[in-house]
Amino acid sequence: MSDGPVRPEMPELLTLDDVRLLSSAERSDYLASLARHVRRSIVRTIDGARAGHIGGDLSVTDVLTTLFFGILKLDPQNPQDGDRDRFILSKGHCSAALYSVLALRGFIQQEALSTFMKPLSALNGHPNRRKVPGVEANTGPLGHGLPIGVGSAVASKLSGRNWNTFVVLGDGELQEGSNWEAAMAAGHRRLDNLVAIVDRNRLQQGARTEDTNSLEPLADKWIAFGWQVESIDGHDHSELYRVFSQPRRNRPLCIIANTIKGKGVSFIEDRVEWHHKVPSLDQVKIAMEELA
């Protein structure tokens, strides 16, 4: 397929130190530019596979872009570095977003995205740590990412290596009880090296989360388990960078990132049927024009 008549220019990738030295406005513009490329990559990848979860991929894009290009201490040339920060995508069905970020960051080849969900490809519908550099945990059965993240944060403390662990959760995923067992353990241990990010797009497969199994008052629930909580606009790169960078307060941090499912594509935004619907070729063209 064609990207359409307009292809935004790709900015030069900066080091974390360079990103830190930018003004808030410059940093936000830089991360927003990268996010546009990631969203276009998601649409191309899902179009090529004719499968995927485009709504949740697009809602979590700004969170992933801020983490991978502004926060996480990672080396694509040494993905198993013992001191690296750990990132876990608990909502593993949104792997197209993660693969697009990993390709842009240099963990995998851009060309590999064209194999997404095809026979013998390493890029499965759910991420596999044995196949893809930069993937820390196999995820897909929902409710597993945070318990793994708690184990990672405890291991960091015990080893004295002091890496940080970041876990992205879907809001519908919080209906799984294993998350709350993990939240209780993290609060009890005061794991200040653990950050949970809730992609709060308020939709899940087939319905709104509040119609399926209400989550509110969501912030109060995390606070009750001993977590520090920040509720922000999950598409505001300045806010995302601020909360990821702030000093921790002797407890784990939960960031409720309020997002729009399908963010960036008008006919997908906040529409429940786009949980895993695939756009037609005409719709792909419209999406690419809107993301230019």
N, C-alpha and C positions, 0 to 999 in steps of 0.2 A: 504493500500500500504506500501511498505518498503521504508525507507529513503536511501537505497542503502548501499554499503559496508562501506562507511566512514561517521561517524557522528561527527562533530566538537564538541569539549568540550565546555560546557556552562561556561562562566566566572562568578565569584561571582559578584552579583550586588552591586554597590558602592553607597554611599550617594552623594548628590550634593557637599558637602564639600570635600569628598574624591576625587571626579572627578576634582574639582578645583585645588587640590594640586598636581595632576599628572603633569609630564612634557608634553609638547605638543605632543611629539611622543607617550608617554604612553597612553595619553587620546585618541589619534586618533586610536591606535591599539585596545583599549578597546571598543570604539564605533563601529569600523569596525567589531569586533567580534560579537557584539550584532546585528548589521545589517545583518550579514550572517544568524543568527538564525531567524531573522524576515523574511528575504526573503524565507527561507526554509518553515517557517510557512505559508507564503502567498501561496506558491505553493501547500502545503498539503491541506490548507483550500479550495482553489478553486478547486482542484482535487476532494475533498470530496463532494463539492456542485455541481460540474460539471457546474459551473456558476461563474461569477465575472468579474473584470476588471483588468486583470493581468498586462497589460502594464503600466498603471498609478500607480498601487500599487507598482511595482518594482522601478519606477522612483522616487517616493516620500519617499522611505524607509529611506534613509540616513538623510533626513530632520527630519522625525519623530523620528528616533532613537536619534539624537543629542538633540532634544527638550526634549523628555520624560526621557532621562537618563543623561542629562547634564545641563539642563536649567530650566525646569518648576518646580515651587514649588507646589508639589502635595502630597497628602497623600492617598494612596489607602484604608487605614483603615478609612479615614474620607473624602470621595470624595466631600462632600458639604461644606467643611471648607470655611468660608466666606472670608478668606484671600488668598485662592488659586489663582494661575495664571489660566487664562482661555485659553483653546485651542479650536479652531473651524476648523473642516475639511470641508471647503466650497465645495471642489470637493468630495461630499459625496459618489459618486459611487465607490470610492477607499476605501471602508469600510474594506475590508479584511486586508489592511495594518494597519489601525487604530486598529482593533480588535486584530491583532497579537501583536501590541505594548502594548495595554492595558492588554493582557493576560500575557505578559512577565513582565510588571510592577506590576502586582498583582491586578488589578482592577476586572478582571474576571478570572474564572478558565480556564486553558489550555484546559480542556476537552470540554468546551463550543464551541470551534472553530469547532468541528466536526458537530455542528448543523447549521452552517452558511447557511442562505437562505433556511432552511427547514421549513416545517409547524410548527407553534407555537413557533419557536425559537425567542429569543430576538435579535439575531444577524441578522437583516434584511439586505437586499442589500444596504440600505442607513441607516446611524446611527440614532438611536432614543434615545433622552435624557431621556425619561420616562422608558426605558427598560434597558439601559446599563450604569453602573457607569463609570464616566470619560468622557461621551459624554455631551457636553455643549449645543448643538443645533441640532435640526433635520435639516439635509441638504440633498440635492439631486436636487431640482430645482436650477439650477446654478445661481450664482449672488446674492445669499441671505446671504452667510457667512460674507462678509465684512460689509454690513450694520448692521448685528447683532453685529459684532466685534466693530464697532464704538459705538453702544449703550452700550456695555460692558465697553469700555474705558471711556466713559462719566460717567457711573455709578461709576466707580472706583474713578474718580476725585470728584464727588459730595459726595460720601460716606466718602472720606478721608481714605479709606482702602488701596489704592495704590497697587492693584494687576496689573499685566501686562496681556495684551490680545494678543494672537498670532492667526493669521488666515492663513491657507494654501489654496491657490487658484490654479486652473488649468489655463494654459495660454489660452486655447481655451475659458475658462469661461470668460475671460476678454472681449469677444465680447458682453457680456450682459451689457446694459447701467447702470443698478443699481449699478455696481461696481464703476463707475466713479462719480455718485452722492455721494456715500459713501466716496470716495477718496477726493472729494471736501470738504465735511463736516469735515473730519478728518484733512485736511490741514488747513482749516479755524480755527478750534479749537486748532490747534497745539497739537494734542494728542500724546505726547511723550511716552505714555504707550501702544501704539498700534504698532504691527509689522505685516505687510503683507508679506507672502512668496509666490512668484509665482513659481510654478513647471514648469519651462520653458523647456518642452521636445519637443516643436515645432510640436507636432502631436495632432490631435483631432479625434473624430469619423469620419472615412471615408477619411481624407485627412490631409495634413500639414496645420498648422494654417495660414501660409503666403499665401497659395493658396486659403484659404476659406475667410478670412477677415484679412488683414495684420495688425499686432500689432506694427510694428516698426515705429518710434523710441520709443521703449517701456520705456526706462529709462527716456527719456526727458518728456514723458507724465506724469509720476509720479512726476517728479521735478516741472513741471508746476502747479501741484495741491498742491505744498508746502511740498512735502515729501523729506526726505533724502533717497538716493538710493544707494544700494550696489549690484553689479553684480558679482557673484562668481560661482565657480564650485560646483554644488549642490550635488556632491558625495564626496567632500573633507571635512572630519569631522573637520579638523583643521580650515579651513576657516569658516565652519558653526558655530563652537563654538566661533570663534573670533567675527563674526558679531552679533551673538545673545548676546554676553557678553559686547559689547562695550557701553560706555556711550551714551545716546541719546542727541540730539542737539535741544531740544525745538521744536521738530516736529516729526510726525510719521515716521517710518522706513519701507521702502519697500526693501526686499531682492529678487533680481531676481536670482533664483537658476537654473543655466543652467544644465539640466539633460538629460539623455538618457532614452527614454521610453523602459521599459523592461530590465533595467540595471541588469547585472549579468547573464543573460541567453542568449547565443549567437544567438539562432534562433528566439528570440523575440525582441532583441534590435533594436530600430529604425524602426520597421515594423508596418505600419499602421493597418494591419489586426488584430494585437494582442490587439486592444483597449479592446475588450471583448471576444476574442476567447479563448476557453478552450483547453489546451494541451491534446493530447492523452496519454494513459498510458505509451507508449514508450517514448514520449517526457517528461513526468513527471520524468521518471527515468534519462534521460539525464540532465534535469534541476537540479535535486538534486545532481548529480555527479559534475556539474559545480559549485554549490553553497557550496560544501563541504569545 
